[in-house]
């Protein structure tokens, strides 16, 4: 029998972060992390294997972090948990006794019930090196690729396959690609960029069948159109891995493992973090389907710190998204207009657009547009969206901080920033301040 003070099940973003956090807060406990994979991939880097990176070897989490933090790694699969006896059993027959347990079992790709989905040449996006290597080999042999799903991962994958010279078509059942994340103004801009890149897009279309004789040959849509396909990649979402938690008798809610604000499950000695854990919105308190590595690590930093003493609380999911398609960087934090309307919030919007360097003739300057969403009754920031150049990535993180600190339009209009010609927009046209000012014009009537 193996004994450990802390057992962590799962070695992706949440599991790794929980282990590191536990070590920082509890320097003298023993920590064991169990994962099925001999090598752990960087989840957000998976689309870039198929173009920019070209190899799984360039997209791996280093086990050096575990070694440096004195975390024992066991490559195995936990198949059963006894919450009362505080033991776990692995596929190799090992019994592990623990004092505290963290479930970071992640999620798995959704496979829709489409005829032909089991044909050779049809793949999902999985966090498994062997599987991804097989997909890389399939890409090398393909010319016509259909990506089913026009969300973040689907479009990133399509863009990377386009860089490899493949003919790519994206099929999205909703009216717009990225509709579940961004507002209409940005989804329209994203589709314009896809068209510029030569990526074919079919929105408002449902796949009725994947066709082929021993191997995928085509994808048929409900419009009657048949798309030629040597390769099909499904990217229609993910669902929490909760089988282990369910078999252990832990409470589930909204398809995930129920956790309190300390990330404890219904068993106070068992914590859960990442995609497997159920989530609520920071802004509305309603269930949230947000599954991001950044969210997983935030939860893991709370869970890891709370194992033996409750030190942190998780306030709920803000939802901070960013991506880049072609030359267009896009980001959103909190609630956009569509999401605010969906939950019945009365809001006002302020927008501002200016170059992200100053003067605009500075090398590398790109137009950057910001939209901020404030509650009408209090002027509190509840979300923001930005698109333009690469500065969007960190700007959206700043907006996320402002949302979490419940800043108002007046706070943002007058906050003090640092600017530099080669790094930021002009202090005169700084987009956050000016978008807030425009919202104040509406709020003040």
FENDAJO-V567230 format. One line per field, one symbol per residue. ss: DSSP state (h for helix, s for strand, l for the rest). psi: psi as a letter, one per 30 degrees, with the letter a starting at -180 (. if undefined). A space follows every 10 residues. Layout:
BEGIN
ss->???
psi->???
END
This chain:
BEGIN
ss->lssssssssl llhhhhhhhh hhhhhlllll ssssslllll slhhhhhhhh lllllhhhls lllhhhhhll sssssllsss ssllllssss llllssssss ssslllsssl llllslllll lsssllllhh hhhhhhhhhh hllsssssll lhhhhhhhhh hhhlllssss ssllllllll lllhhhhhhh hhhhhhhlls ssslllssss sslllsssss sllllsssll sssslllsss llhhhhhlll lssllsslll lllsllllls ssllllslss slllllssll llhhhhhhhh hhhhhlllll llllllslls sssssllsss ssssllhhhh hhllllssss ssssslllll llllllssss ssssslllls ssssssssll lhhhhhhhhh hhhhlllshh hhhlllllll llllllllll hhhhhhhhhh hhhll
psi->kkkkekkkjk gaeeeeeeee eeeefifglk kkkklekfkk ljeffeeffg deefkffghk kkfeeeeegh kkkjjakkfk kjeefhlkkl fggkkkklek kkjhfbllkk jlikkgfgkk fklajlhkee eeeeeeeeef flejkkjjjh aeeeeeeeee eefggkjkkk kkflfkkgff elleeeeeee eeeeeefgkk kjlgkkkfkk lljfkkflkk lfffkkkkkf kkkkigllkk jgeeeeffgk klkhflkkla fggkafjfgk lklaffklll keefglkkgk jkeeeeeeee feeefgefkj flkkflkejj kllkjbgjkk lkkbkaeeee efggkkllkk lkklkglklf fkkgklkkkk kkkkkeffgk kfllkllbaf feefefeeee eeefghklee eefglklklk efellkfegk eeeeeeeeee eeeg.
END
